Amino acid sequence: QVHLVESGGGLVQTGGSLRLSCAASGIIFRINAMGWYRQAPGKQRELVAVITSGGGGSTNYADSVKGRFTISRVNAKNTVYLEMNRLKPEDTAVYYCNGEFGGYGTDYWGKGTLVTVSS
């Protein structure tokens, strides 16, 4: 009973920037973790970045995006962001938002937003 809606995907040139947003709605008392995954055609879905609870929240990134992507969260809005900088063609994928919330026995997924990085 949590719905995730991504936005911000689009077409960008190599070296450009894009900011993705994921808004969670429903009955939410606690955000345990929210993150971003991506899946390119013919490839497996992979973790991009996660922000967890605990203080302001700790973050983890895939090695391929470290130093280029930044994940952040605004708990008051139940929203997580992914700022992507210095984009590369290999970043092209459908990006999915994922969330784990207190009191629920399953994770929730958004429908995805397409990011295309052109050369």
Secondary structure as GFF3:
##gff-version 3
##sequence-region A 1 119
A	DSSP	beta_strand	2	7	.	.	.	ID=ss1
A	DSSP	beta_strand	10	13	.	.	.	ID=ss2
A	DSSP	beta_strand	18	26	.	.	.	ID=ss3
A	DSSP	beta_strand	31	39	.	.	.	ID=ss4
A	DSSP	beta_strand	46	52	.	.	.	ID=ss5
A	DSSP	beta_strand	59	61	.	.	.	ID=ss6
A	DSSP	beta_strand	69	74	.	.	.	ID=ss7
A	DSSP	three_ten_helix	75	77	.	.	.	ID=ss8
A	DSSP	beta_strand	79	84	.	.	.	ID=ss9
A	DSSP	three_ten_helix	89	91	.	.	.	ID=ss10
A	DSSP	beta_strand	93	101	.	.	.	ID=ss11
A	DSSP	beta_strand	108	109	.	.	.	ID=ss12
A	DSSP	beta_strand	113	118	.	.	.	ID=ss13
###
